[in-house]
Amino acid sequence: MIGYFLTLATASALSPGTAELTFDGETTSHHIAACSLEAQDAMPPRLLIQDTDVTLNVSRVDHMQVISVIRNNANWSATRMFIGGQWLDGGQPSEPIVSEWGDMIRVQATLTTTSGPGEKPVTLIANCRG
C-alpha cells in the first residue's frame, strides 16, 4: 500500500512531457521525445524517450503491447499478446505491460535480451500532457 501512495506522489510530481524510468533498480528522469496516445500515419500509439544513455519505446494496440529499452549497447524488451481473452508472454498467462494509457502512462515489465542471460525489471511513469 505504501508503494501505491509513493507511485501516486511520483506521478503527481512529474512535469508535463517528462517520465521517470526505473530500470534494473536505478531511477532516472527523462524528457519525452514523442508521445502519441492514438494511432497516427500507420504508426501505433507509442511513447518514445531518446537520451544519451537510454532509448525507450513503448507501443500498444488492442492485441499487443511492446516495450524496448536500449542501454549500454544492449536491447532489452518484452512483448505481450492478447489472445483468447487473456494476456500472454511466450504463450504463458501474464499481466499486461501497460497498466494505464492516457495523459499518464504506467508500464511495468520484466525485460530480457538476446545479447546475454538474465532479466531486468522496468517501471515507467510518464506524463504525456503538454
Backbone hydrogen bonds, N-H to C=O, Kabsch-Sander energy under -0.5 kcal/mol:
donor,donor_aa,acceptor,acceptor_aa,energy
5,F,1,M,-1.8
6,L,2,I,-2.3
7,T,3,G,-2.3
8,L,4,Y,-2.2
9,A,5,F,-2.3
10,T,6,L,-2.5
11,A,7,T,-2.7
12,S,8,L,-2.2
13,A,9,A,-1.2
14,L,10,T,-0.8
14,L,11,A,-0.7
17,G,127,N,-2.6
18,T,15,S,-1.5
18,T,127,N,-0.6
19,A,30,H,-2.5
20,E,125,I,-2.9
21,L,19,A,-0.5
21,L,28,T,-2.8
22,T,123,T,-2.9
23,F,21,L,-0.6
23,F,26,E,-2.5
24,D,121,P,-2.7
26,E,23,F,-1.7
27,T,25,G,-0.5
28,T,21,L,-2.8
30,H,19,A,-2.6
32,I,17,G,-2.8
33,A,48,L,-2.1
34,A,48,L,-1.7
36,S,46,R,-2.9
40,Q,43,M,-1.9
43,M,40,Q,-2.1
46,R,36,S,-1.6
47,L,58,V,-2.2
48,L,34,A,-3.1
49,I,56,L,-2.5
51,D,54,V,-2.8
55,T,70,I,-1.9
56,L,49,I,-2.5
57,N,68,S,-2.4
58,V,47,L,-2.3
59,S,66,V,-2.5
60,R,45,P,-1.9
61,V,64,M,-2.7
64,M,61,V,-0.9
65,Q,80,R,-2.3
66,V,59,S,-2.6
67,I,78,A,-2.3
68,S,57,N,-2.3
69,V,76,W,-3.3
70,I,55,T,-3.1
71,R,69,V,-0.6
71,R,74,A,-2.4
74,A,71,R,-1.3
76,W,69,V,-3.3
76,W,74,A,-0.7
77,S,112,T,-2.8
78,A,67,I,-2.0
80,R,65,Q,-2.7
81,M,88,L,-2.1
82,F,63,H,-2.7
83,I,81,M,-0.8
83,I,86,Q,-2.2
86,Q,83,I,-1.2
88,L,81,M,-2.8
89,D,92,Q,-2.9
92,Q,89,D,-1.5
94,S,87,W,-2.4
99,S,97,I,-0.6
99,S,106,R,-2.2
100,E,106,R,-1.3
102,G,104,M,-0.6
105,I,126,A,-2.6
106,R,100,E,-2.0
107,V,124,L,-2.4
108,Q,97,I,-2.3
109,A,122,V,-2.3
111,L,109,A,-0.5
111,L,120,K,-3.3
112,T,77,S,-2.2
113,T,118,G,-0.6
114,T,75,N,-0.5
120,K,111,L,-2.2
122,V,109,A,-2.6
123,T,22,T,-2.2
124,L,107,V,-2.4
125,I,20,E,-2.0
126,A,105,I,-2.6
127,N,18,T,-2.9
128,C,103,D,-3.6
128,C,126,A,-0.7
129,R,103,D,-0.5
